[in-house]
């Protein structure tokens, strides 16, 4: 075993780690060593069996995140671990048929790198770090990524670290976004499935673009010919551009952010799509749906997370129910609603119950045609089911 300090688990609490679940909660720990937040600690069962190594912090319910498990070499160190994980993650993405130069390179626990999210935008990269252990080892992460990206043949002109919302970040992580490697730029143009999109780094949502909806955007394009499409919570117009490029007779993009609407217009121009037959509304989506008189054949509902924790669920459920009811009241008979939720506490079963309630209230006959999840560059580890965060449906409304 390496020389890291060790924690000892309570009797019988080693099962989840043996099943390769990456999270360790404080109630499972019987004995703590002296350590600083973010330190690497060996994990040992009550009977003395070495189980692996993780980064831990004091006084928190979520006490640790496992980096490697018992089958790893005993002399594994952080730098080599990071290189190996980046090589594996980039190898997976470059093997996938991803049409474009923007994709998720590291999806946290699902890529065996808990606390790290990394997205590619052409030759620039955006990283989010939610754990104090990874923040303390940031320079090692950058060095390891540069080595791995060189092996994978992907360029890195710069890396921007985007702040993680305080509700998701541990104390001791970055408090303001900044370029941490290479030359910084304000924005970059990416390519996705033959379309172009402008991505801004400062002040953007998530890491700049909703990469997890790639396949769902492409699917919408196949449905849109000669149809009137309403894109709610449109952000910078990803779904809107796809619908227009698929031959939609009209697309209306609605978002509360005037800046996002301006960028949506720019994305139409980047793809040489005339704005003449399309609408852009900087408006609250709920208010827009309550007052709109225009008729639509397809409505896209891709709201921000209404619930980040279980405490948010009651209010979030009301929000999801209301937005679906309003959409069902506006959509034409025989129309389609493409809906998604990225709220971790809202699983597929709960989402279906919410849609059921909204359909009853709207007095519409609603059928599920298809289910969908995040794009394949956002993989789901079979050992970490909590990573299955995006869930949605294509609905037919009569």
N, C-alpha and C positions, 0 to 999 in steps of 0.2 A: 504494500500500500504506500502511496506517496506520503509526503511529510505534512500535508495540510492538517489543521486541527480537525477534530471529529465531533459529530453529534451522535447521540445514542437514542434510538427510538423506543417508544413504549412497547411493551410486549404485544405481539400480534399486529403491529402497525406497519409492517414492512410490505404488506400485500400490494398496495397501490404502486410502490416503487418497483417491486418485482414485475409488475404488469406495465412498467415503463411510463406511468403517468408522471408528468414533469413537475407537478406542484406538490409542495410539502407544507402542511399546516401546523401551526404551533402546538396544537393539542396532541400531535403525534410524537412530540419530542419529549424524552424523559431527562436527558442530560445535555447541557450546553457547555461548550468551551468558552474561553475568553476570545472575543473576536470583534472586528469592526464591521459595520454594515457593508455588505457587498463582498465580503471575503469568501474565498473558496473553502468549503468545509467537506470533509469526507463524511459519508452517511453510513452508519453501522446499525444493524439490528440489535435488539436487546440481548440476543445470544452471541453477538460478536461477529456476525457475518458482514463483510464489506459489500455495500449495495451500490455505491457510486459516489459522485461528487457534484455539489451544487453551490450556488451563490445564495447566501442567507442574510437576513437582517433581523434586528432585535425588535421585540415588542409589537409585532404585527401578526394578525391572524394568518395571512399568507406569508409564511416565514421563509420559504426557500423555493428555488427553481433549479431542478436537476439539469446539469449540462451533459453528463455522461453516466452510464450505468456500469454495473460490475464487470460486464464482458469487455470493457475498454481496457487497454494496457494500463497497468498500475502506475507507470511513469508519465501518463498523459499530462501535458501542461496546457494552459489556456491558449497560448499562441498557436500551437499545433492543432488543438481542437478547433479553433476558429477557422484556420486555413482549410481543414478537412470539411467543415460544415459548409463554408462558402463554395468550395469546389463541388460538393454534392448538389447544393441548391442551384448553382449556375448550370451545372450539367443537366439537371432535370429541365430547366427552362429552355435551354438551347436545343433540347431534344424534342420539345413540343412544337406542333405546327402553329406557332403564334405569328400571325401575319401583322408585322409592325415592329417598331423599335421602342415600345413602352410596355413593360410588364413587371409584375411583382417578382422580385428576386429572392426574397426571404420572407416567409410568413410565420415568424415567431416560433411558437411551440411546435407547429406543424412541420417545420423544417429543422427541429432539434436545436433552435436558437432562441430560447425563451427570453422575452423582453426586447426583441429586435425585429423591426419591420424595415425592409429595404425595397425601394421601387426604382426601376430604370426609366428614365425619360431621355431617349436618344443617347447622347454621350454624357449625360448628367444623371446623378443619383440622389435620391432623397431617403434619408434614414430617420427612423423614429426609435427612440430608446426609452423604454418605460420602467426599467429596473436600475437600481443604484449600482448593482454589480457590473452591469454592462456599461453604464456611464463611466465608472471608474476605470474600465478597461478599454475606453473608446479608442485610444491611440493604437492599442493592439488590434482592435477590430479593423481600423482603417488599413493598417499594415497588412493584415491577413487578407482583406478584401482585394487590395492592390495585387497581391501575389496570385490569388485565385482568379481574378478577372483577366490577368495576363495569360494564365493558362487556358482560360475559356475563350480568349480572343475577342473580348468585349472591352471597349474603351471607357475610360473614366477621366473626363476633363475636370470634374468637380463633384464634391459631395456636400449636400445641404442637409443640416440636421433640423428637422421640424419638431417643434415642441409638441409633446403629448398632452392632451387635456388633463388637468389636475385630478379629475375623477378616475383616471386610468394610470397615472404615473406615481411612482414611489418618491418619497422625499429624497432629495439629493440628486435628482435628474435635472436636465437642462431647463432653464426658466424662460429663455428667449431664443428664437430660431436664429441660426447662423450658418455661414459656410465654414465647414471644418476641414475641407481639403480642396486644393486646386482653385481655379478661377471661378468667380461667381458671376452669374447672369441673372437678369430679372425674369426672363421667361425663355421658353424653348418651344419649337414646333415639333410635334411628334406625328408619327404615321400609324394608323390602325386600320386594317382591312381596306386599304386603298384610300382612306380619308385622312385629312390633316386636322390637327387640333392644336391650339395655342394653350400652353400650360404655364401658369405663373406660379412662382415658388412662394413669394411673400404674401401672407394673408389669404392663401387658398384653403379650401376645405380638404381634409385628409392630407394626402401628400401632393395634391394638385389636380388629380383626375381620378374618376372612379373606375379603376382598372378592372375591378371585380365584375363589372357588368358587360364586359366585351362581347361575350356570346349572346347575351340578351339583346344588346343593341343590334347585333348582326341579324338576329332573328326578327326583330321589329322591322328591319329594312325589307325583309321578304313579305311582310304582311301589309305594307303601307300603300301599295300602288292604288291611286285614285281614291284614297281614303283621307278623311279629315282627322288629324291627330292633335290631341291636346297633351302636352308634356308638362306635368305638374312637378314642382320642385326641380326645375330643369337645370339648375346650376349653370354651367357654361354651354349647355345645348348639345350634349353628346347624343342622347336619344333623338333630339330634333334633327340634327344633321343627318343621322342615319335614315330617319323617316323621309326627309326631303329627298335624299339621294335615292331612296327606293321608289320614288314617284308619287309621294303623297300629294294630293291636290291642295292641301293647306296644312300648315303646322303652326300651332300657337304654343309658345314657350312661356311659362309662368314661374317666376321666382321672386322672393322678397328682396333679393340683393340687386341693386342697380348695376353694380360692378359686374356681377355674374351675367346679367342680361347683355351688357355691353360686350363682354367677351363671347357670348353666344352669337351675337351679330357678326363679330369678327370671324368666328369659326365658319359661319355661312359664307362669308367672303373668301376665306382661305380655300374653300372647296368650290368656288365659282358658282354658288347657288344664289339666285336672285332672292331678295327679301320681299319682293313685290306681293307675293301671294301668301306671305307668312306673317305671323304676329308675335310681338315680344312685349310681355307685360311684367313690369316690376311691381308685384302685388303680393299680398298675403294669399296663399293658395285657398285657404278655407273661405275667405271673403270673396275671392274670385268665383269659386264654384257656387256660392250662394246667390250670386247676382248675374252670372253669365246667361245670355240668351242664345248664344251660338250653339249649333248642334255638332256633335263629334261622333266619329265611327270607332276611334281608338283613343283610350286614355291611358297614359303612363303615370303610375304613382310610384315614385322613388324618393320618399321623404328621408330626411336625416333621422338618426336614431332617436326615437321618442323615449326610450328607456335604456339607460346605461347600467343601472343596478336594479335589483328586485324591488327596492323601495319605490322606484319610479313606475312600477307596473300598472297600478290603478289608473293613474293619469294617462299613461301611454296607451292603455287599452281603449280609453275613451277617445283619444286622438285618432288612433287607427280606425276605430269603428265609425267615427264621424266622417273622416276623409273618404272612406269607402262608401258610406251611405250617400254622401254628396255626389260622388262620381257616378254611382248607380242611378241617381236621379237625373243626371245630365246626359248620360250615354244614350245613343240611339238604340232602338230595338234591334237585336242581332249584332250589337257592337262588342268590342273586346276591351278588357281592362288588363294591362300588364302591370302587376303590382309586386312590390318588394318591401322587405323589412330587414334592416341591418342591426336591429336591436338584439343583443345577445340574450337577454332574458325572455324574448318572445320566440318560442320555437314554432315549428311548422304546425303542430296540433293546435296551439293557441291561436296562431294566425288564421287557421281554418275556422275556429270558433268565432273569432272576431268578424270574419267575412260573412259567416252564417247570420250573426246578429244584424249586421248592416243590411244584408239582403232582405231579412224579414222587415226591418224598419222601412226600407225603400220600396217594399212590395214588388221586388223584381225576382225573376227566376234566374239564378246564377249557377253556372256549371264550370268546373275546373277542366280545362283542356290539357294543361301541361304544368308540371312543377319545374322550378329551376333553382340553382344555387350559384355560388361564386365561380368564376372562371377557373380553368385547370391550373393556371399559374398561382392560384390560391389553394393549394392542396389541403386535405384534411388528414391528419395523422389518425390512424385507427386507435391509437392509444390516448388521444386527446379529443374526445367528441365535442368538447366545448368550443373547438375551433370552427364548428359548422355554424357560422353566424348569419350568412345571407340566405334568406329563404323567400320564395315568391311563387306566384302562380300566373298563368294566363287564363283569364276568366271570360266566359261567353255570357252575355247579358240579354235576356229576353224580357 
